[in-house]
């Protein structure tokens, strides 16, 4: 009987420690959704061929991007567009996104962008 009580208690402790881990795993899955939900397009209406999949918090150069289709899944993320190829200097464009929307960045011929969440 004593063994059963101790093993049951350990089982409950294991369950209670697994819940925060599960929540953390869900947050990571949400980040993956955010990551794969960001696409850059040549068309200003976020239609046609996709130019890039956006990696957030990473500077990426582009030849010509007119718009971004952003799925941020509740998080507030900001698009920063730079006229330089390495995300230096002041952004020439920035806007926040907190849902599924087409963001017209009207980018220059060359430059770079960051998507920070």
VENLIN-V253314 format. One record per helix or strand of 3 or more residues. SS is the DSSP state (H for helix, E for strand). FROM is the first residue (numbers start at 0). TO is the last residue. Records with the same first field share a line. If there is no record, write none. Layout:
SS->FROM-TO / FROM-TO
//
This chain:
H->1-36
E->38-40 / 49-52 / 59-61 / 66-70 / 76-81 / 92-96 / 99-103 / 110-115
//
